[in-house]
Amino acid sequence: MYAAPTVRELVSCPNRRSLTIPSPLSPFSSQRRALSGVSEPPRGLVQEKMTENAAFSQNKVLTIDTMNPNVKKMEYAVRGPIVQRAMQIEKELREGVKKPFTEVIKANIGDAHAMGQQPITFFRQVLALCSYPELLNDNMFPEDAKSRARRILQACGGNSLGAYSASQGIDCVRQDVARYIERRDGGVPCDPDNVYLTTGASNGIVTMLQLLVCGEGASKTGVMISIPQYPLYSAALAELGAVQVNYYLNEDKCWSMDLSELERSLAEARKHCNPKALCVINPGNPTGQVQSRQCIEDVIRFAAKEHLFLMADEVYQDNVYAEGCQFHSFKKVLFELGPQYSNTVELASFHSTSKCYMGECGFRGGYMEVINMDPEVKAQLTKLVSIRLCAPVPGQALMDLVVNSPQPGEPSYTTFMKERTATLSLLAEKAKLTEEILNTVPGITCNPVQGAMYSFPNISLPQKAIKEAKALGQVPDMFYCMKMLEETGICLVPGSGFGQKDGTYHFRMTILPPTDKLKILLAKVKEFHLRFTQQYS
Ligand SMILES: Cc1ncc(COP(=O)(O)O)c(C=O)c1O
């Protein structure tokens, strides 16, 4: 009934002539082009390059043919061919090449600071103090920032952010994370020993998948992931050689999870692999939905009944905008369902400094909490993280500030709350604006952006455009997004990069650009869509 995009479809690039000939080591090397289906440059140049590449690869131990084939299978659309081309166009603009636009507007990646969001003052003050403790004598820093910095530094080896920490993470930070989880979950207890500080959520997710995946043939581990999905999951599963088991979110019901679809997906997967885990992203990326409490209960009961390990990606837990929507953590709901579930269902949940009101992606802070993990497996997990030494200590310090933010009565409280509220309110406004404007465009249908940082509208493409894209060996929404980039300078990610129901087309657009830029962007999307539809009808 459904078809996931092939690797070729995911990476094929419509702009034949504009790709430069890169070095043999670049991701656009001729071998990689051949692998990915990216179209070829002129023949003479290709032959010259192939000879050069062959000479270059001669006697190499590690070549494109001998390297890990699983790595070659990995794809990450968020930084894929469209983004590569966008960067090239930016360079061309700087060099004075004439285009129908003067700047590239990037709405492809959930990187808030790159889009102009300002950091939270208190966080940066404490991090500055931790990085350069001489500043503790400076009167410009408030006392609560100083005391927080002293506490973090004391917990660091040698009073320095530059020392390795314990592999599971700095002790007092894990304790603060545990207290935060308890407050968030209305008092459900959290043992700091179940908390691992990670290099962003990505690292925690990949680590858990590493623990889960094993077996060969029909006993190979299957992992259920939503479609559309955040492509870290498909890439990590490809790297680990696991079986990706797709379950489809229901677009007609605002991207909710349907029990019947989970059952269908699991039953089909059991015919050819051993499904062991179910991953949920809530609030959702790329789809921007917030799952209801009922849905989370259903998923937990399903996981318990089917004996599945649950992975809850909750990096957008503060990014909830729509009225009537609320974030419910899987941990809280699990415990509220009673001991039958809270004592048995295995759960790993993930959080990060990269999203919410912080947007501090570059610090690579995050944590995961594991529940009901077999003690022997937990010992293996601790061993696994210890091999990588530790998560970045500045990221751990930042994670601490997120879970232990200024409290009423402290000098930084008012400013902190003002900044936090302003950021989240602005995101809520932009979520609404995006949905409203996109829904004025004939041929575009956008579900409410209830949370996270993205809209994922459905675009109807004329048959003629679909035919032309297919004739060029391209996925139609990649063809559409590449054309939009070339004509308007707007950089979006095609829906095919996240997976989608066969025969439907989407793009993912972040709501992060500043409001004035977002309005320009939306107006340009509208104009482009109308022109494209007319051109191909
Ligand atoms: C759903 C989801 N999970 C995980 C991540 C990775 O976040 P981090 O920067 O913490 O590694 C992202 C990043 O966009 C995401 O959207």
The ligand as a Gaussian input file, in Angstrom:
#p B3LYP/6-31G(d) Opt

LIG

0 1
 C       13.078000      14.847000      17.031000
 C       14.511000      15.165000      17.209000
 N       15.259000      14.359000      17.956000
 C       16.560000      14.587000      18.142000
 C       17.181000      15.674000      17.567000
 C       18.634000      15.882000      17.785000
 O       18.844000      16.867000      18.738000
 P       20.243000      17.153000      19.385000
 O       20.717000      18.452000      18.829000
 O       19.943000      17.250000      20.844000
 O       21.156000      16.035000      19.092000
 C       16.441000      16.545000      16.766000
 C       17.078000      17.674000      16.093000
 O       16.523000      18.370000      15.289000
 C       15.073000      16.286000      16.592000
 O       14.308000      17.079000      15.855000

